[in-house]
Amino acid sequence: MIDLGILKGSSFVVLGLARSGMATGRALKAAGIDYICWDDNAASRDAAAAAGLNVANPAGVDWSRITTLVISPGIPSTFPKPHPVAAAARAAGKKIICDVELLAKAQDEAMYVAITGTNGKSTTTALIGHILTQAGVRCEVGGNIGRGALDLAPLGAEGVYVLELSSYQLELLETFHAHVAVWLNITPDHIDRHGDLAGYVAAKENIFARQQIRDCAVIGVDDEPSRAVYAKLIKRGIAAVPVKLESPIAGGISFRAGMLVDADGYNVDFADVPTLPGDHNAQNAACAWAACRWLGVPREQIVAGLTSYPGLPHRQERVAAVGNVVYVNDSKATNADATARALSSYHDIYWILGGQAKEGGVAPLAPWFERIRHAFLIGEATELFAGQLEGKIAYSRCGDLKSALDAAHERAQREAKDIAVVLLSPACASWDQWKSYEHRGDAFRAMARALPGAQVLGRAA
């Protein structure tokens, strides 16, 4: 846990009691700092109270006594409509931040590597953390992945925090400084929260906001919005390392013909990294390479970290096999672009999809439809997706994940002559039927491994 003792004399309202909010409440309590915490969900409030936190409704709070509102990133503080507590805090002229800002204040001597982008954040964050750990660098991995920022261990001047940061978190930072900022890619996402693509990009750009000339920005330049951001960084004088697939790029990292190629000519054979399939993971690895090189990790140790990387749960995670059918958990694919990365990696796919749909649905995935043998629809998006798939892919309405897996299993076992894949890659948020994409993916993993004759693959989780 992070010691927040430097904040004594301040007073906080903590809004939202999921992972980050609970960690914030525990850290404030441990430091003896004045706070109250709240969640609109009664079960969350009860869990916080049971943990000994000070739960109180901020509706009637005297904001003149409060220093800061710490809001969970999933709760809107501005667009499309601010939560009433956020609106009250803003009207009173109070700061509205997230837990990452508190980490930065409490551990201001540490180094920070921050990773953002529409897709690939979690893989790249975990990969950088793995490489640094294997190289003997003292580091902690968290933020939007794994543990909340304030549940991480204190590291001091010798440590490196590797943080996945979403657009929701980035728009709540005011002093956080990334020594290495990694920007992977941009495709439209979270438009309901940011208004339009420009608003989404602007929130993401906050990852570079306080960088200085001595810092490093690593940026994928395979899409137009990212190229525009790269041009801005160059104009500011930031040391920006471009990453590009398929073609070489001056002063940057590229991936072509199965090789990761550094600007200095150093090559890494990517065939030795089976846990990072597809060109999208080549981009993740190239960005991780650039970040670790700037941190001074020797090339040979980065290669060792890449080749020993165990993979990430819920991201093209091979969880089971029955005969010649492999069952793949890609629950973290919560939008069409992420799902495209999975569909492009396999053939003969029995595809489970659905949940809370994102803008555009699955229409952008048409280039990969020929790989789909049958689609199994679940959740709120069922009718939307049925309309988008009609006449293009054979599909079944299954309602829930268990029914979809059972149907996909039966059909794949009956039809598949060669290697086939039952793929959970929902292209949707999980909140219609599950607590999170992790909850959804954990359920799929357990169900797949419980199938008759299943051979367990991957982690034992």
Buried (B, 14 or more C-beta within 10 A) or exposed (E): EBEBEBBEEBBBBBBBBBBBBBBBBBBBBBBEBBBBBBBBEEEBBEBBEEEEBBBBEBEEBEBEEBBBBBBBBBBBBBBEEBBEBBBBBBEEEBBBBBBBBBBBBBBBEBBBBBBBBBBBBBBBBBBBBBBBBBBEBEBBBBBBBBBBBBBBBEBEEEBBBBBBBBBBBBBBBEEBBBBBBBBBBBBBBBBEBBBEBEBBBBBBBBBBBBBEEEBBBBBBBBBEBBBEBBEEBBEEEBBBBBBBBEEEBEEBBBBBEEEBBBBEEBEBEBEEBEBBBBBBBBBBBBBBBBBBBBBEBEBEBBBBBBBEBEBBBBBBBBBBBBEEBBBBBBBBBBBBBBBBBBBBBBBBBBBBBBBBBBEBBBEBBEEBBEBBBBBBBBBBBBEBBBEBBEEBBEBBBBBEBEBBBBBBBEBBBEEBEEEBBBBBBBBBBBBBBBEBBBBBBBBBBEBBBEBEEBEEBBEEE
